[in-house]
Amino acid sequence: MNFSIDTRTLQPGDIFVAVSGAQADGHDFAVQALKNGAAGAMGSGSGMSSPPAR
């Protein structure tokens, strides 16, 4: 298992870590990360919510 902050390089089974950056907010990509096969997603604050059921 690995950690990823980028849905473009995320591998199935990775944990997606949502990071707010100058160009984009990773929280906006958490659901996409799960659809891409992430084992889970974590972030900070209220930007994270429960994803839709798979």
mmCIF file of the N, C-alpha and C atoms, coordinates in Angstrom:
data_MODEL
# 
_entry.id   MODEL 
# 
loop_
_atom_site.group_PDB 
_atom_site.id 
_atom_site.type_symbol 
_atom_site.label_atom_id 
_atom_site.label_alt_id 
_atom_site.label_comp_id 
_atom_site.label_asym_id 
_atom_site.label_entity_id 
_atom_site.label_seq_id 
_atom_site.pdbx_PDB_ins_code 
_atom_site.Cartn_x 
_atom_site.Cartn_y 
_atom_site.Cartn_z 
_atom_site.occupancy 
_atom_site.B_iso_or_equiv 
_atom_site.pdbx_formal_charge 
_atom_site.auth_seq_id 
_atom_site.auth_comp_id 
_atom_site.auth_asym_id 
_atom_site.auth_atom_id 
_atom_site.pdbx_PDB_model_num 
ATOM 1   N N  . MET A 1 1  ? 0.854   -1.169 0.000   1.00 0.00 ? 1  MET A N  1 
ATOM 2   C CA . MET A 1 1  ? 0.000   0.000  0.000   1.00 0.00 ? 1  MET A CA 1 
ATOM 3   C C  . MET A 1 1  ? 0.900   1.231  0.000   1.00 0.00 ? 1  MET A C  1 
ATOM 4   N N  . ASN A 1 2  ? 0.531   2.200  -0.800  1.00 0.00 ? 2  ASN A N  1 
ATOM 5   C CA . ASN A 1 2  ? 1.237   3.474  -0.883  1.00 0.00 ? 2  ASN A CA 1 
ATOM 6   C C  . ASN A 1 2  ? 0.260   4.618  -0.661  1.00 0.00 ? 2  ASN A C  1 
ATOM 7   N N  . PHE A 1 3  ? 0.796   5.802  -0.532  1.00 0.00 ? 3  PHE A N  1 
ATOM 8   C CA . PHE A 1 3  ? 0.003   7.009  -0.404  1.00 0.00 ? 3  PHE A CA 1 
ATOM 9   C C  . PHE A 1 3  ? 0.179   7.846  -1.665  1.00 0.00 ? 3  PHE A C  1 
ATOM 10  N N  . SER A 1 4  ? -0.888  8.524  -2.073  1.00 0.00 ? 4  SER A N  1 
ATOM 11  C CA . SER A 1 4  ? -0.825  9.354  -3.271  1.00 0.00 ? 4  SER A CA 1 
ATOM 12  C C  . SER A 1 4  ? -1.565  10.660 -3.030  1.00 0.00 ? 4  SER A C  1 
ATOM 13  N N  . ILE A 1 5  ? -1.019  11.740 -3.598  1.00 0.00 ? 5  ILE A N  1 
ATOM 14  C CA . ILE A 1 5  ? -1.713  13.036 -3.527  1.00 0.00 ? 5  ILE A CA 1 
ATOM 15  C C  . ILE A 1 5  ? -2.204  13.454 -4.908  1.00 0.00 ? 5  ILE A C  1 
ATOM 16  N N  . ASP A 1 6  ? -2.073  12.557 -5.885  1.00 0.00 ? 6  ASP A N  1 
ATOM 17  C CA . ASP A 1 6  ? -2.411  12.885 -7.272  1.00 0.00 ? 6  ASP A CA 1 
ATOM 18  C C  . ASP A 1 6  ? -3.217  11.744 -7.887  1.00 0.00 ? 6  ASP A C  1 
ATOM 19  N N  . THR A 1 7  ? -4.469  12.005 -8.255  1.00 0.00 ? 7  THR A N  1 
ATOM 20  C CA . THR A 1 7  ? -5.310  10.951 -8.834  1.00 0.00 ? 7  THR A CA 1 
ATOM 21  C C  . THR A 1 7  ? -4.775  10.456 -10.172 1.00 0.00 ? 7  THR A C  1 
ATOM 22  N N  . ARG A 1 8  ? -3.937  11.241 -10.826 1.00 0.00 ? 8  ARG A N  1 
ATOM 23  C CA . ARG A 1 8  ? -3.392  10.831 -12.131 1.00 0.00 ? 8  ARG A CA 1 
ATOM 24  C C  . ARG A 1 8  ? -2.340  9.735  -11.992 1.00 0.00 ? 8  ARG A C  1 
ATOM 25  N N  . THR A 1 9  ? -1.706  9.645  -10.825 1.00 0.00 ? 9  THR A N  1 
ATOM 26  C CA . THR A 1 9  ? -0.672  8.632  -10.620 1.00 0.00 ? 9  THR A CA 1 
ATOM 27  C C  . THR A 1 9  ? -1.083  7.580  -9.598  1.00 0.00 ? 9  THR A C  1 
ATOM 28  N N  . LEU A 1 10 ? -2.267  7.717  -9.033  1.00 0.00 ? 10 LEU A N  1 
ATOM 29  C CA . LEU A 1 10 ? -2.776  6.797  -8.025  1.00 0.00 ? 10 LEU A CA 1 
ATOM 30  C C  . LEU A 1 10 ? -2.907  5.387  -8.600  1.00 0.00 ? 10 LEU A C  1 
ATOM 31  N N  . GLN A 1 11 ? -2.472  4.403  -7.836  1.00 0.00 ? 11 GLN A N  1 
ATOM 32  C CA . GLN A 1 11 ? -2.605  2.993  -8.220  1.00 0.00 ? 11 GLN A CA 1 
ATOM 33  C C  . GLN A 1 11 ? -3.697  2.359  -7.364  1.00 0.00 ? 11 GLN A C  1 
ATOM 34  N N  . PRO A 1 12 ? -4.419  1.370  -7.898  1.00 0.00 ? 12 PRO A N  1 
ATOM 35  C CA . PRO A 1 12 ? -5.434  0.689  -7.090  1.00 0.00 ? 12 PRO A CA 1 
ATOM 36  C C  . PRO A 1 12 ? -4.842  0.201  -5.766  1.00 0.00 ? 12 PRO A C  1 
ATOM 37  N N  . GLY A 1 13 ? -5.560  0.459  -4.691  1.00 0.00 ? 13 GLY A N  1 
ATOM 38  C CA . GLY A 1 13 ? -5.113  0.058  -3.367  1.00 0.00 ? 13 GLY A CA 1 
ATOM 39  C C  . GLY A 1 13 ? -4.373  1.148  -2.609  1.00 0.00 ? 13 GLY A C  1 
ATOM 40  N N  . ASP A 1 14 ? -3.984  2.228  -3.282  1.00 0.00 ? 14 ASP A N  1 
ATOM 41  C CA . ASP A 1 14 ? -3.319  3.346  -2.617  1.00 0.00 ? 14 ASP A CA 1 
ATOM 42  C C  . ASP A 1 14 ? -4.300  4.089  -1.719  1.00 0.00 ? 14 ASP A C  1 
ATOM 43  N N  . ILE A 1 15 ? -3.765  4.825  -0.771  1.00 0.00 ? 15 ILE A N  1 
ATOM 44  C CA . ILE A 1 15 ? -4.549  5.747  0.050   1.00 0.00 ? 15 ILE A CA 1 
ATOM 45  C C  . ILE A 1 15 ? -4.372  7.133  -0.545  1.00 0.00 ? 15 ILE A C  1 
ATOM 46  N N  . PHE A 1 16 ? -5.475  7.797  -0.849  1.00 0.00 ? 16 PHE A N  1 
ATOM 47  C CA . PHE A 1 16 ? -5.415  9.149  -1.395  1.00 0.00 ? 16 PHE A CA 1 
ATOM 48  C C  . PHE A 1 16 ? -5.390  10.144 -0.250  1.00 0.00 ? 16 PHE A C  1 
ATOM 49  N N  . VAL A 1 17 ? -4.421  11.059 -0.287  1.00 0.00 ? 17 VAL A N  1 
ATOM 50  C CA . VAL A 1 17 ? -4.293  12.101 0.721   1.00 0.00 ? 17 VAL A CA 1 
ATOM 51  C C  . VAL A 1 17 ? -4.625  13.431 0.056   1.00 0.00 ? 17 VAL A C  1 
ATOM 52  N N  . ALA A 1 18 ? -5.735  14.034 0.470   1.00 0.00 ? 18 ALA A N  1 
ATOM 53  C CA . ALA A 1 18 ? -6.178  15.302 -0.110  1.00 0.00 ? 18 ALA A CA 1 
ATOM 54  C C  . ALA A 1 18 ? -5.397  16.450 0.517   1.00 0.00 ? 18 ALA A C  1 
ATOM 55  N N  . VAL A 1 19 ? -4.707  17.211 -0.336  1.00 0.00 ? 19 VAL A N  1 
ATOM 56  C CA . VAL A 1 19 ? -3.904  18.344 0.106   1.00 0.00 ? 19 VAL A CA 1 
ATOM 57  C C  . VAL A 1 19 ? -4.392  19.590 -0.633  1.00 0.00 ? 19 VAL A C  1 
ATOM 58  N N  . SER A 1 20 ? -4.556  20.671 0.108   1.00 0.00 ? 20 SER A N  1 
ATOM 59  C CA . SER A 1 20 ? -4.922  21.945 -0.514  1.00 0.00 ? 20 SER A CA 1 
ATOM 60  C C  . SER A 1 20 ? -3.646  22.613 -1.016  1.00 0.00 ? 20 SER A C  1 
ATOM 61  N N  . GLY A 1 21 ? -3.634  22.948 -2.302  1.00 0.00 ? 21 GLY A N  1 
ATOM 62  C CA . GLY A 1 21 ? -2.458  23.581 -2.887  1.00 0.00 ? 21 GLY A CA 1 
ATOM 63  C C  . GLY A 1 21 ? -2.791  24.921 -3.509  1.00 0.00 ? 21 GLY A C  1 
ATOM 64  N N  . ALA A 1 22 ? -1.784  25.552 -4.073  1.00 0.00 ? 22 ALA A N  1 
ATOM 65  C CA . ALA A 1 22 ? -1.961  26.860 -4.696  1.00 0.00 ? 22 ALA A CA 1 
ATOM 66  C C  . ALA A 1 22 ? -2.782  26.768 -5.975  1.00 0.00 ? 22 ALA A C  1 
ATOM 67  N N  . GLN A 1 23 ? -2.688  25.649 -6.685  1.00 0.00 ? 23 GLN A N  1 
ATOM 68  C CA . GLN A 1 23 ? -3.376  25.484 -7.968  1.00 0.00 ? 23 GLN A CA 1 
ATOM 69  C C  . GLN A 1 23 ? -4.703  24.736 -7.849  1.00 0.00 ? 23 GLN A C  1 
ATOM 70  N N  . ALA A 1 24 ? -4.774  23.789 -6.917  1.00 0.00 ? 24 ALA A N  1 
ATOM 71  C CA . ALA A 1 24 ? -5.983  22.953 -6.794  1.00 0.00 ? 24 ALA A CA 1 
ATOM 72  C C  . ALA A 1 24 ? -6.137  22.481 -5.350  1.00 0.00 ? 24 ALA A C  1 
ATOM 73  N N  . ASP A 1 25 ? -7.344  22.073 -5.017  1.00 0.00 ? 25 ASP A N  1 
ATOM 74  C CA . ASP A 1 25 ? -7.643  21.522 -3.699  1.00 0.00 ? 25 ASP A CA 1 
ATOM 75  C C  . ASP A 1 25 ? -7.905  20.031 -3.864  1.00 0.00 ? 25 ASP A C  1 
ATOM 76  N N  . GLY A 1 26 ? -7.038  19.217 -3.311  1.00 0.00 ? 26 GLY A N  1 
ATOM 77  C CA . GLY A 1 26 ? -7.157  17.770 -3.434  1.00 0.00 ? 26 GLY A CA 1 
ATOM 78  C C  . GLY A 1 26 ? -8.466  17.208 -2.926  1.00 0.00 ? 26 GLY A C  1 
ATOM 79  N N  . HIS A 1 27 ? -9.129  17.931 -2.016  1.00 0.00 ? 27 HIS A N  1 
ATOM 80  C CA . HIS A 1 27 ? -10.419 17.461 -1.512  1.00 0.00 ? 27 HIS A CA 1 
ATOM 81  C C  . HIS A 1 27 ? -11.444 17.328 -2.644  1.00 0.00 ? 27 HIS A C  1 
ATOM 82  N N  . ASP A 1 28 ? -11.280 18.129 -3.688  1.00 0.00 ? 28 ASP A N  1 
ATOM 83  C CA . ASP A 1 28 ? -12.203 18.074 -4.823  1.00 0.00 ? 28 ASP A CA 1 
ATOM 84  C C  . ASP A 1 28 ? -12.039 16.789 -5.627  1.00 0.00 ? 28 ASP A C  1 
ATOM 85  N N  . PHE A 1 29 ? -10.972 16.042 -5.398  1.00 0.00 ? 29 PHE A N  1 
ATOM 86  C CA . PHE A 1 29 ? -10.674 14.853 -6.184  1.00 0.00 ? 29 PHE A CA 1 
ATOM 87  C C  . PHE A 1 29 ? -10.817 13.555 -5.391  1.00 0.00 ? 29 PHE A C  1 
ATOM 88  N N  . ALA A 1 30 ? -11.283 13.626 -4.149  1.00 0.00 ? 30 ALA A N  1 
ATOM 89  C CA . ALA A 1 30 ? -11.370 12.437 -3.297  1.00 0.00 ? 30 ALA A CA 1 
ATOM 90  C C  . ALA A 1 30 ? -12.307 11.375 -3.876  1.00 0.00 ? 30 ALA A C  1 
ATOM 91  N N  . VAL A 1 31 ? -13.461 11.779 -4.361  1.00 0.00 ? 31 VAL A N  1 
ATOM 92  C CA . VAL A 1 31 ? -14.405 10.803 -4.924  1.00 0.00 ? 31 VAL A CA 1 
ATOM 93  C C  . VAL A 1 31 ? -13.804 10.163 -6.172  1.00 0.00 ? 31 VAL A C  1 
ATOM 94  N N  . GLN A 1 32 ? -13.138 10.961 -7.007  1.00 0.00 ? 32 GLN A N  1 
ATOM 95  C CA . GLN A 1 32 ? -12.493 10.409 -8.198  1.00 0.00 ? 32 GLN A CA 1 
ATOM 96  C C  . GLN A 1 32 ? -11.407 9.409  -7.814  1.00 0.00 ? 32 GLN A C  1 
ATOM 97  N N  . ALA A 1 33 ? -10.665 9.690  -6.758  1.00 0.00 ? 33 ALA A N  1 
ATOM 98  C CA . ALA A 1 33 ? -9.631  8.768  -6.299  1.00 0.00 ? 33 ALA A CA 1 
ATOM 99  C C  . ALA A 1 33 ? -10.239 7.423  -5.921  1.00 0.00 ? 33 ALA A C  1 
ATOM 100 N N  . LEU A 1 34 ? -11.366 7.449  -5.232  1.00 0.00 ? 34 LEU A N  1 
ATOM 101 C CA . LEU A 1 34 ? -12.036 6.205  -4.853  1.00 0.00 ? 34 LEU A CA 1 
ATOM 102 C C  . LEU A 1 34 ? -12.556 5.471  -6.080  1.00 0.00 ? 34 LEU A C  1 
ATOM 103 N N  . LYS A 1 35 ? -13.084 6.198  -7.045  1.00 0.00 ? 35 LYS A N  1 
ATOM 104 C CA . LYS A 1 35 ? -13.543 5.575  -8.290  1.00 0.00 ? 35 LYS A CA 1 
ATOM 105 C C  . LYS A 1 35 ? -12.377 4.962  -9.056  1.00 0.00 ? 35 LYS A C  1 
ATOM 106 N N  . ASN A 1 36 ? -11.165 5.541  -8.883  1.00 0.00 ? 36 ASN A N  1 
ATOM 107 C CA . ASN A 1 36 ? -9.972  5.027  -9.555  1.00 0.00 ? 36 ASN A CA 1 
ATOM 108 C C  . ASN A 1 36 ? -9.348  3.853  -8.809  1.00 0.00 ? 36 ASN A C  1 
ATOM 109 N N  . GLY A 1 37 ? -9.945  3.438  -7.690  1.00 0.00 ? 37 GLY A N  1 
ATOM 110 C CA . GLY A 1 37 ? -9.466  2.256  -6.989  1.00 0.00 ? 37 GLY A CA 1 
ATOM 111 C C  . GLY A 1 37 ? -8.736  2.508  -5.695  1.00 0.00 ? 37 GLY A C  1 
ATOM 112 N N  . ALA A 1 38 ? -8.734  3.744  -5.206  1.00 0.00 ? 38 ALA A N  1 
ATOM 113 C CA . ALA A 1 38 ? -8.079  4.015  -3.926  1.00 0.00 ? 38 ALA A CA 1 
ATOM 114 C C  . ALA A 1 38 ? -8.744  3.191  -2.828  1.00 0.00 ? 38 ALA A C  1 
ATOM 115 N N  . ALA A 1 39 ? -7.924  2.696  -1.914  1.00 0.00 ? 39 ALA A N  1 
ATOM 116 C CA . ALA A 1 39 ? -8.450  1.920  -0.788  1.00 0.00 ? 39 ALA A CA 1 
ATOM 117 C C  . ALA A 1 39 ? -9.139  2.831  0.221   1.00 0.00 ? 39 ALA A C  1 
ATOM 118 N N  . GLY A 1 40 ? -8.804  4.098  0.198   1.00 0.00 ? 40 GLY A N  1 
ATOM 119 C CA . GLY A 1 40 ? -9.397  5.062  1.110   1.00 0.00 ? 40 GLY A CA 1 
ATOM 120 C C  . GLY A 1 40 ? -8.887  6.449  0.787   1.00 0.00 ? 40 GLY A C  1 
ATOM 121 N N  . ALA A 1 41 ? -9.469  7.432  1.442   1.00 0.00 ? 41 ALA A N  1 
ATOM 122 C CA . ALA A 1 41 ? -9.061  8.815  1.232   1.00 0.00 ? 41 ALA A CA 1 
ATOM 123 C C  . ALA A 1 41 ? -9.076  9.528  2.574   1.00 0.00 ? 41 ALA A C  1 
ATOM 124 N N  . MET A 1 42 ? -8.127  10.437 2.745   1.00 0.00 ? 42 MET A N  1 
ATOM 125 C CA . MET A 1 42 ? -8.109  11.229 3.968   1.00 0.00 ? 42 MET A CA 1 
ATOM 126 C C  . MET A 1 42 ? -7.754  12.662 3.627   1.00 0.00 ? 42 MET A C  1 
ATOM 127 N N  . GLY A 1 43 ? -8.243  13.557 4.451   1.00 0.00 ? 43 GLY A N  1 
ATOM 128 C CA . GLY A 1 43 ? -8.000  14.972 4.233   1.00 0.00 ? 43 GLY A CA 1 
ATOM 129 C C  . GLY A 1 43 ? -8.192  15.716 5.528   1.00 0.00 ? 43 GLY A C  1 
ATOM 130 N N  . SER A 1 44 ? -8.345  17.009 5.425   1.00 0.00 ? 44 SER A N  1 
ATOM 131 C CA . SER A 1 44 ? -8.485  17.824 6.621   1.00 0.00 ? 44 SER A CA 1 
ATOM 132 C C  . SER A 1 44 ? -9.757  18.650 6.566   1.00 0.00 ? 44 SER A C  1 
ATOM 133 N N  . GLY A 1 45 ? -10.230 19.007 7.720   1.00 0.00 ? 45 GLY A N  1 
ATOM 134 C CA . GLY A 1 45 ? -11.380 19.892 7.823   1.00 0.00 ? 45 GLY A CA 1 
ATOM 135 C C  . GLY A 1 45 ? -12.668 19.286 7.306   1.00 0.00 ? 45 GLY A C  1 
ATOM 136 N N  . SER A 1 46 ? -13.610 20.150 7.020   1.00 0.00 ? 46 SER A N  1 
ATOM 137 C CA . SER A 1 46 ? -14.930 19.698 6.590   1.00 0.00 ? 46 SER A CA 1 
ATOM 138 C C  . SER A 1 46 ? -14.984 19.463 5.086   1.00 0.00 ? 46 SER A C  1 
ATOM 139 N N  . GLY A 1 47 ? -13.853 19.552 4.393   1.00 0.00 ? 47 GLY A N  1 
ATOM 140 C CA . GLY A 1 47 ? -13.822 19.321 2.957   1.00 0.00 ? 47 GLY A CA 1 
ATOM 141 C C  . GLY A 1 47 ? -14.056 17.868 2.587   1.00 0.00 ? 47 GLY A C  1 
ATOM 142 N N  . MET A 1 48 ? -13.910 16.966 3.544   1.00 0.00 ? 48 MET A N  1 
ATOM 143 C CA . MET A 1 48 ? -14.094 15.539 3.272   1.00 0.00 ? 48 MET A CA 1 
ATOM 144 C C  . MET A 1 48 ? -15.466 15.121 3.781   1.00 0.00 ? 48 MET A C  1 
ATOM 145 N N  . SER A 1 49 ? -16.147 14.340 2.992   1.00 0.00 ? 49 SER A N  1 
ATOM 146 C CA . SER A 1 49 ? -17.429 13.785 3.399   1.00 0.00 ? 49 SER A CA 1 
ATOM 147 C C  . SER A 1 49 ? -17.475 12.347 2.955   1.00 0.00 ? 49 SER A C  1 
ATOM 148 N N  . SER A 1 50 ? -18.493 11.649 3.338   1.00 0.00 ? 50 SER A N  1 
ATOM 149 C CA . SER A 1 50 ? -18.613 10.252 2.956   1.00 0.00 ? 50 SER A CA 1 
ATOM 150 C C  . SER A 1 50 ? -18.841 10.148 1.444   1.00 0.00 ? 50 SER A C  1 
ATOM 151 N N  . PRO A 1 51 ? -18.091 9.265  0.786   1.00 0.00 ? 51 PRO A N  1 
ATOM 152 C CA . PRO A 1 51 ? -18.291 9.100  -0.666  1.00 0.00 ? 51 PRO A CA 1 
ATOM 153 C C  . PRO A 1 51 ? -19.558 8.318  -0.938  1.00 0.00 ? 51 PRO A C  1 
ATOM 154 N N  . PRO A 1 52 ? -20.068 8.401  -2.158  1.00 0.00 ? 52 PRO A N  1 
ATOM 155 C CA . PRO A 1 52 ? -21.225 7.600  -2.510  1.00 0.00 ? 52 PRO A CA 1 
ATOM 156 C C  . PRO A 1 52 ? -20.849 6.113  -2.491  1.00 0.00 ? 52 PRO A C  1 
ATOM 157 N N  . ALA A 1 53 ? -21.809 5.257  -2.237  1.00 0.00 ? 53 ALA A N  1 
ATOM 158 C CA . ALA A 1 53 ? -21.560 3.811  -2.213  1.00 0.00 ? 53 ALA A CA 1 
ATOM 159 C C  . ALA A 1 53 ? -21.087 3.350  -3.580  1.00 0.00 ? 53 ALA A C  1 
ATOM 160 N N  . ARG A 1 54 ? -20.150 2.403  -3.569  1.00 0.00 ? 54 ARG A N  1 
ATOM 161 C CA . ARG A 1 54 ? -19.631 1.874  -4.840  1.00 0.00 ? 54 ARG A CA 1 
ATOM 162 C C  . ARG A 1 54 ? -20.557 0.839  -5.399  1.00 0.00 ? 54 ARG A C  1 
# 
